[in-house]
Amino acid sequence: MELIEEAGELLSGILAALVDHPELVHAGYSHDAAKEYAEARLTAALFQDEDLPGFTDLGIDPVPYLHGLGEAVGEMRRRLLDLLRANDIRAAERAMEVMDAIVDLLAEIDYPDGMTNGLRRTNDVARSLVERSRADLTTAVTQERLRNDLSRS
């Protein structure tokens, strides 16, 4: 968490230096840094089952925040796979619910791509990760049921 805090401080410094140059902020030069910071903070909150910080809490614009939220789905997929390997189906199902909720939330944001810097594409990628994760989870649940049925026989 120390590195995330350090990244937040560095990002704050960048944004403060650009306060008189909004054309540079909105050109995307700092958006990638803000997106990565948002992804790290949101992923940490998701992993620790905490409330998600908002974009104002992070001191960033909504667009990189939403992209960071979409990319956190990839981190949740990795967590889901780790949970499946540990045979923790219930926790994997909870991770799947979170991933679904994020994709549903992002799908509700219906603004032109020019305003959201391609958020639709980020959500499409997140949705594909959710569907692959759903398939993996379904396979694991089915295998677990089969194992249980065989052990009772």
Residue pairs with C-beta under 8 A, 6 or more apart in sequence:
1 44
4 37
4 40
4 41
4 44
7 33
7 36
7 37
7 40
8 37
8 41
8 58
8 59
10 33
11 30
11 33
11 34
11 37
11 59
11 60
12 59
14 30
14 33
15 25
15 30
15 34
15 59
15 60
18 24
18 25
18 29
18 30
24 30
25 31
25 61
28 117
31 61
31 63
31 64
31 67
31 117
32 64
34 58
34 60
34 61
34 64
34 65
34 68
35 64
35 65
35 67
35 68
35 71
36 68
37 58
37 60
37 68
38 55
38 58
38 60
38 64
38 65
38 67
38 68
38 69
39 67
39 68
39 69
39 71
39 72
39 75
40 68
41 53
41 58
41 68
42 52
42 53
42 68
42 69
42 72
43 72
43 75
43 76
44 50
45 51
45 52
45 53
46 52
46 72
46 75
46 76
46 98
47 75
47 79
52 69
54 65
55 61
55 62
55 65
58 65
63 115
63 116
63 117
63 119
64 117
66 106
66 109
66 116
66 119
66 122
67 117
67 119
67 122
69 102
69 105
69 106
70 102
70 106
70 119
70 122
70 123
70 125
70 126
71 122
71 126
72 102
73 99
73 102
73 103
73 126
73 129
73 130
74 125
74 126
74 129
76 95
76 98
76 99
76 102
76 133
77 99
77 129
77 130
77 132
77 133
79 95
80 92
80 95
80 96
80 99
80 133
80 136
80 137
81 133
81 136
83 89
83 91
83 92
83 95
84 92
84 136
84 137
84 140
87 144
89 137
89 140
89 141
89 144
92 137
92 140
93 137
95 133
96 130
96 133
96 134
96 137
99 126
99 129
99 130
99 133
100 130
102 126
103 123
103 126
103 127
103 130
106 119
106 122
106 123
106 126
107 123
107 127
109 116
109 119
111 119
113 119
113 120
113 121
